[in-house]
Amino acid sequence: MSVLRAKGAAIGLLLASAALTSGGSAVAQSAFTTLDRTAEAQVSFSGPERGAPILAGSTVKVSGQKFRPGQKVTLLYGAEPLPGGSFTADAEGKIAGSIAIPANAVAGSFPIIVVAQAPYFAAVEELKVSPTIPLSGQQDYKITQAQTARGVYQSAFSAKNNALFTASSQGRPPVANSELVKLDGATMKILARVTPAVAPEPERRGGQAGRPGGESGNAARGPGVYAVYGVGVDDAKDTVWTTNSRQNTVTVYKQSDLSLVKQFPVGTVNHARDAVIDSTLGKAYVSATFQPEVKVFDTATLGLPKGVAIKSLARGKDFSAASLSLDPAAHKLYVVSNATNEVAVINTRTDMVEHVFPVPGGRSTIGISHDPQTGRIYVAGQGSDNLVVLDGTNGAVIADTPVGAGALNVVFDPVKRRAYVANRGASTIAVTDADGKLVANLGPAPTPNHVALGKGGTVYAVNKSANATGEEADSIMVIQPK
């Protein structure tokens, strides 16, 4: 679903006023006679099926709420009413219907003007049309499938032990179904698996811990576990680091048998997301999502971390650390912000921010990787369905490539010099060359969530596939260039 409120009602008011004076009878109304000063109406657009992207030539579901009962509502693109875009709010103030996207529509985010009459109200909502990119180039790759646990989020590869570790969590808080799984990197045989320890039950607004009536309504279910989401490996210490997003902390396990090494306290890292380890410097970096910082741990002492603050260049906004990409040889950590569409470059020797680059053309940027040979930065934009390639020295845009709906994660393979992008909405893995040119589009990959680099150019793509395939566990797509 694509929903974006205008920054201010004044924008919609001006645009809609222009439309009203264009002579369109569908929205004819005397100017400046009525005005809804307390309007909270919202309109959203979604694909023909739940979770499906909106594509050229498809039908879009329109839904709206908080209108006045009986109010006439019209959708316009520019000054022109959209065919099928006229509605009357029901007794509950809701509208529902559908509009058609032309077959020749280009991909992008389009501002749709919403005009309500008697009393007058106008706003701008966003309708995103995702690119249609057919599968291609599959003959150039050997693709096999394996299974891990349900609710898989990320994976990480240990070159030393030729092992793949997957982190999975399923359900709403308090999460009880979560596993860290160790697989053989070649055969994909499961070697070990562990369920995280029970976590302290959080206090809940409106009720006490352990009693009904709490914030999530699930207090009676118990406290849940330290559910694992992100995962990183430290081959120097033979450990695996996982992020516990729900408890705002991290956990360290042994690689050999997944026994617990260290459980950090609740609240150590705000909504911890990614974990990457610089084994040479003995540091573990964890992104604090929704916060303008990255936390740095000492992998030898396993003490509480220090923070590296990142200041956004966007006026009035805060950087929000999401995905991480580490270049240990160059002593650089790349951090993408999903709130401000920016990339920060941190010197891992000093833990100081060296650069903050905007990502032009990227929206809801969330995935990041890099080329250690050229220093180029690869950024996946979930809201813009693209891969943006930046020059790592000055932030100049080298490429802006449409790759598929919901570009969520990216990894660059310096051996074959290819970037792999997990497109969650499109259910594909797009492949580009080092210059950002699309060379293959692999699939089907049901709901891919993450891509990780293995040995000799092998890429592991984890898919939240169980719901789509009816299998017991989610899948791992093993991609090997021929």
N, C-alpha and C positions, 0 to 999 in steps of 0.2 A: 504494500500500500504506500502511496506517495502523498504526503500531506505536508504543506508548509504554509504557515500563516504569514501574511505580509508583515513587514516591520512596523507598519503603521497604517491605521485605517485611512489616513489622508492620501496615501498612494492609491489605494483602491478607489477612493472618492473621486480623485482627479481623473483617473483612467475611465471610470464608469461614467463620469459626467461627460467626457469626450464622446463616449459611445452613445449616450442619451441624446446628444445634440446632432448625431450623424444622420438622423432621419429614420432610424430603424424602428418600425412600428411595434416590434415585439417587446420593446422596453419603453414605449412612449409614456412619458409622465411629465407633468409640469415641474420645471426646475424650482428648487428651493421652497417647496410647499410642505413636505414632510421630512422628518429625519428621526431615525431610530438611534437615540443616544446611548442606549444600554445593550445594544446588540452583541451577542456572543455566538452567532451562528458559525458553523463550520461545515465545509464540504471536503470530501476526500474521494480519491480515485483508486481503483484497484483492478487487477487483471481479471480475465474471465473465470479463472479458477483460483482458489485460495493459494496465496504465495507465488502465483505466476506473475512474471513481468508483463508490462504493457508493451506491445510490439506494434509496428506498422501493420495496418490491415486487420487489427484485432478489435474486439468490443471491450469497452471500458465500463465497469460498474461505477455508478455515481451514487453516493450516499451523503446525506446532510442531516444536521440536527440543530436544535435551538433556534429555529425560525419561529415566526408567529404563525399560529394556526390559520390556514387559508391564504397565507402570503404567497404571492407570485414570485418565482425565482427563475432567473435567466442566466445562462453561462455564455460568455462571449470570449472570442479570441480576437484581440484588438477591438475593432468597432463592429465586428460581425458576430451575430448570434450563432452558436454552434448548432448544427442540425440535431434535433432530439434533445436539445439542452434547455427546454422549458419545463418547469415543474410547478406544482402547487403543494405547499406544505400541508400535511395531514393534521388531524386534531392534536397530535403530540408534537407538532412542529418539525416533523421529519420529511425529507424528500428521498426518493429512490428511483432509479432508472438506469439507462445506459446510453452511451454515445459511441459512435464508430470512429476509429482512427483511420484516416486515409491510407491506402496501400503505399502511397509515395511519401509518407511522412518521414522526416529525417529524425535521427535520434537526438535527444536532448531534453532539457527541462523547460516546459512552456508555462508562462504565467496565464492563468485562466481567470478572467474577471467574473466575479459572482455578484449579481445585482438583484436585490430584493426590493419589492415595491410595497407601499402602503403599510407601514412606514418605510421610508427609503433607507437602504443599507447597501454598502458595497465593500468588497474585500478582494484580495488576490490570492488564489490558491495555485499550487504547482502541480502540473501533470507531467510525469517523466515518461518519455518513450525510450525504451532501451533498444540498443542495436540488435539487429538480427544477423547473426554470424553462423553460417552452416559449419558442420563438422568437416575437418579437412586434415590431410597429412598423417592420418593414423597409420598408414603403411610404413612410415618412417620410425615407428616406435613399437617396442614389445610391451604390451600392457597386460598385467595379470592382476588378479583380485585376491585379497585375503580378508579375514574378519578379525575384529577386535571387540571391545565392549560397546554397549549401547551408550549414546550420548557423547561420542568422541568429539573433542575440541581441537587438540593439537598433537603433534608428534615431534620427536627430536631423535637424531641419530648419533650413536656413539661410534666413532671411527676406530677407537682403540679396541672395543669389544664387539664390533660389527653387530650392534643391537639397536633395535628401534623401540622407543618408549612412547606409549600413547596415554594421554590423560582424558578421562571421560567422566561426565556427570550428567545425571538425568533427573528431571523433575523440578518442581518449584521448592523454594526454601520452606522448611528445613530439608535439604537434600540428603537422602539416605542411600541412593544408588550412585556410587562413584567408584572408579577403579583406576589404578595405575597399572599398566600392562607392559611387560617386556617381551619382545619378539625377536627371533633370529632375523638379522637384516637380510639374509639371502633366501631362506626358506619360508619366512613369515610364520614359523611355528612359534606358538606361545610358550615362553620359557618360565615366566613367573607372573603373578598378578596379586595385587593387594588392595583391600578396601581401606581407605584412610580411617584414622581413629575418630572416635566420637568427639564432636566439638561442643564447647559450652553453649548452652541455650541462650540466645540473645533476649534481652529485655524487649518487651513489645508495648507499643503505645496502646492504651485503652485496655490493658490486661496485664496480668503478671505472667512471668515465665512459667511454662508448664500448665497454664490454664487457658481454656477457650476464651476467645474475645480479643486475642492479640492482633498485631498488625497484619499478619498474613492470613489469619484464620486457621493456621495449621499448628497452633501451639500444642494441641492434644497429641500430635504425632510424635513429639519428642524433639530433641535438639538437632538431629542430623549429624553428619560427619564433616570433616575438613575436606570438602569436595574439591577435586583437582580439575583445573581448566587449562592453564598454560604449563609448558614443560621445557626444561633445558638440561643439558648434560655437562658435567665437569669430569673430563677424562683424567685429569691430574689427580683428583681426589676420589675417583670412581664413585661419584655421587650423581643423583638426579634431583633437580630442583623443580618443585611444582608450585603453582600459584593457587591459593585458596581465595578466590574472588569474593565469595559470600562472607568469609570471615575477615577479609582485608589483611591477609597474611600469606606466608609461604611455608613450605615444608621441604625438608631434605631427606632423601632416602639413599640407601646403598644401591649401586647398580647391580651387584651380584644377585641378591635375593630380595630386594625391595624392602628390607627391614628399615625401620625408622632411625634416622640419625639425629634430626633436630626438628622440633615443631616450634616455630616462632609464635609469640603471643598474638592473640586477636588484636587487630588494629595496627599491625606493624607497617603494612603498605595498603593505602586506600585502593580498594577494588583491584588488587594485583592482577595483572593481565599476562604480560610476557616475561620470561626469564631467560637471560643469556649469560654465559659464564666465560670470563677471560681467564683461562687456566694459567697463562704465563704471569699475569699480574696478581693472580689470586683474588679476583673480584667477581661478584655476581651482581648483575644489574637487573632490576625489576621495575616495570613501568607501573606508575600509580595512576590508573585511569581516572579521569575527571579532576585530576590535580596537575598543576604545572611543574611536575618534578619526576625524576627517576631516583629510586633508592639504590644505594650501593652497599653490598655486604662484603665482609672479609671472609673468604672461604676457609681460612685456617682457624680463626677464632670463633666464627659463627656468632659474633656478637650482634647487637642491634645495629641497623644500618644508618648511614648518613644520607642526606638528601642532596640532589643536584637540581637546583631550581632552573626552570626554563621560562624566559620571558617572551611572550608573544609579540610579534611586530604589528598585529592587528589591534587597532585602537579600541580600547574598552573591552577586550576579550582576553580570556585566559587560555594558555596552551593546555591541552589535555593529552597526556602521554598514552599512546596506544601500542602499536607494534614496535619491536626493536630489531636492529640488524647490527651485528658486531664484526668489525674488521680488526682482529687482534694484531696482525702484522703492522698495520698502519696506525694502531692505537686510536681508532675512531669508533664511536658508537652513534648509530643513526636512529633517531626517534621521530615518529610521525605523530602529528596531532589530529585527532578526529573531530575536534571542535573548531579549529581555526585554519585547517588546510595548510599546514606548515610542516617543515622538516627541520629538526635541530641536529647539529653535529657536535658531539661531545668528545673532547680529548680525554682518553681513558687513563693517561699518565697523570694528568692534573685534575681530572674530573671537573673541567671547566667547559662551558659552552663556547665553541668557536664560531659557529654560524647558526643563524635561523633563516631558512629560505622559504618564501611562499611557494605554493604549488599551483600555478595558474592552470585553470581548466579542471582542477580536481575539486570534488565536493565529497564531504564525509570521508576524507582520506583516512585509511585505516591500516593498510598493509605496506610494508617497506622491505627492500633488500638493496644490495649494492654490488658493484663490480669491483673486486679488489685490484684489478689491473688498471682500470681507467679512473676509478673513483666515482663513476656515475651512480646516481641514486634512482631506484625504481620504486614508484609509489602507486599503489592501487587505490582507486577512488570508488567506494561503494555507492556513493550517491550520484556519481557521474559515469559509472560503467566503463572506466578507462584506466589505462596505464600511462602515467606521466613519467618521462625519463628526464632527469635533471643533471646538469653538469655539477659535479661535486665541489668544484672550486668557486664558482660564482652563482650557482643556482639557475643558470640559463636553461630554458626548456629545449631539449633535444628532440623529443617526440611526445605526441599526445595521441595515443592509439585506442580506439574503441575495442574492447575485448569481450564484452558480454555483461549481462545484467548482474549487478551486485558483486563487483570485483572486490573480494574480501581480503585476499592475502597474496603475496608474491614471494618467490625465491629465485635468485639468479645462480645459474650453474657456470662457474668460471672455466670448467673443463670443456664443455661443448658450447659455451658462450650463448646460452639461451636463458630467457626469463620465463618462468611458469606462473600463471595467474589463476587462482581459484575463483571462479565466478559462481557464487552461491545461487543467485537467481536463475542463471542460464543453465546450471548443471553441467558446466564444461570446465576444462583446463585449457586456457589459451596459452600459446607458446609464441614468443617473439624472439627476434635476434637481438644482439647487443645494442642495436640502433633503434629498437622499439618497433620494428616491422613485424607484422603478424606472419608467422611461417606455418602454424598448425593450430587446430582447435580440436581438442580431444574430448571424447565422451562416449556414451553418456556417463556423467559423474554425478550421481544424485546428491544434491546439496553439499558440494565440497566446502569444507570449512578452513582448511589449512594445507599448505604445501611445505615439505621439508626436504633438504638436500641430503642424499646418501653418498655411497661410494661410486666413483667412476661415472658420474653423470646420472646416476639413478635418482629419481624424485619420488617421494612418497606423498600422495594426496589422500587425506582422510576425508571420508564422506559420511554425513548423517543420513545414511541410506536405508536403515532398517524399516522405517515407516513406509518408504516407497517400494521396497522390494519384498517386504513381509518376512525378512529373515530375522534371526534371533539377535544378531549383532550388527553394528555399523561396519562399513568396509574400508579397506585401505587399497588404494589404486597404486600399483607399483609401475612406474613409467621408466622405461629404459630405452634410450636412443639406440637405433640400430647402426 
